[in-house]
Amino acid sequence: MILRLVKMHFNDSDSARFLAYFETIKEKIEAMPGIISLKLYQDKTNANIFFTHSVWLNTQSLDAYRQSEAFKEIWPKTKAMFASNAEAWSLKLK
């Protein structure tokens, strides 16, 4: 299994907009083949920083999502709200 963490820092004016947008796309992501779980966390000290925590069956499932039409729709809209570049890690679950 693969754990994917993505840290996103949003503009002050876009954090609430991102939260609302996430609610509209969460089910679409959760419906992707190979995803096991998806969670969203907000930083305790900086309300403009969020993390997605997703667990994927394998690297191929994650890569397929990243090449999907859903990702091509979701990522540009999300990225447009960033205050700085996102950081991402793919970790093997042991």
C-alpha positions as CSV (number, residue, x, y, z in Angstrom):
1,M,0.0,0.0,0.0
2,I,1.0,3.6,-0.6
3,L,0.3,6.5,1.7
4,R,0.2,9.8,-0.1
5,L,0.6,13.1,1.9
6,V,0.1,16.4,0.1
7,K,0.7,19.6,2.0
8,M,-1.1,22.6,0.5
9,H,-0.8,26.3,1.7
10,F,-3.7,28.4,0.5
11,N,-4.1,32.1,0.1
12,D,-6.0,33.7,3.1
13,S,-9.0,34.4,0.9
14,D,-9.1,30.9,-0.6
15,S,-9.1,28.5,2.4
16,A,-12.8,28.5,2.9
17,R,-13.3,28.2,-0.9
18,F,-11.0,25.2,-0.9
19,L,-12.9,23.5,1.9
20,A,-16.2,24.0,0.0
21,Y,-14.6,22.7,-3.2
22,F,-13.1,19.7,-1.5
23,E,-16.6,18.7,-0.4
24,T,-17.7,18.6,-4.0
25,I,-14.7,16.5,-5.2
26,K,-14.1,14.1,-2.3
27,E,-16.5,11.5,-3.5
28,K,-15.1,11.6,-7.0
29,I,-11.6,10.9,-5.7
30,E,-12.9,8.2,-3.3
31,A,-14.5,6.5,-6.3
32,M,-11.2,6.1,-8.1
33,P,-10.0,2.5,-8.5
34,G,-7.4,1.5,-6.0
35,I,-8.0,4.2,-3.4
36,I,-8.6,2.8,0.1
37,S,-9.1,6.1,2.1
38,L,-9.0,9.8,1.8
39,K,-8.8,12.3,4.7
40,L,-8.3,16.1,4.9
41,Y,-6.5,17.7,7.8
42,Q,-6.1,21.4,8.7
43,D,-3.0,22.6,10.4
44,K,-3.6,23.5,14.1
45,T,-1.6,26.8,14.0
46,N,-2.1,28.0,10.5
47,A,-5.6,27.7,9.2
48,N,-4.5,28.1,5.6
49,I,-2.4,24.9,5.6
50,F,-4.1,21.6,4.7
51,F,-2.9,18.1,4.2
52,T,-4.6,15.4,2.2
53,H,-3.9,11.9,3.5
54,S,-4.8,9.2,1.0
55,V,-4.0,5.5,1.0
56,W,-3.8,3.6,-2.3
57,L,-3.6,-0.1,-3.1
58,N,-0.3,0.4,-5.0
59,T,1.7,2.9,-7.0
60,Q,-0.1,2.0,-10.2
61,S,-3.4,3.0,-8.7
62,L,-2.0,6.4,-7.5
63,D,-0.3,6.9,-10.9
64,A,-3.6,6.1,-12.7
65,Y,-5.4,8.7,-10.6
66,R,-2.8,11.3,-11.4
67,Q,-3.3,10.6,-15.1
68,S,-7.1,10.6,-14.9
69,E,-9.6,13.2,-16.2
70,A,-10.7,13.7,-12.6
71,F,-7.2,14.8,-11.6
72,K,-6.8,16.9,-14.6
73,E,-9.9,18.8,-13.6
74,I,-9.3,18.9,-9.8
75,W,-5.6,19.8,-9.6
76,P,-5.6,23.0,-11.7
77,K,-8.5,24.4,-9.8
78,T,-6.9,23.6,-6.5
79,K,-3.5,24.8,-7.5
80,A,-4.9,28.2,-8.5
81,M,-5.7,28.8,-4.8
82,F,-2.2,28.1,-3.5
83,A,-0.1,30.7,-1.6
84,S,3.0,28.5,-2.3
85,N,3.8,25.3,-4.1
86,A,2.4,22.1,-2.7
87,E,4.7,19.5,-1.2
88,A,4.0,15.8,-1.6
89,W,5.3,12.5,-0.3
90,S,4.5,8.9,-1.3
91,L,5.3,6.5,1.5
92,K,5.2,2.7,1.6
93,L,3.2,1.3,4.4
94,K,5.1,-1.3,6.4
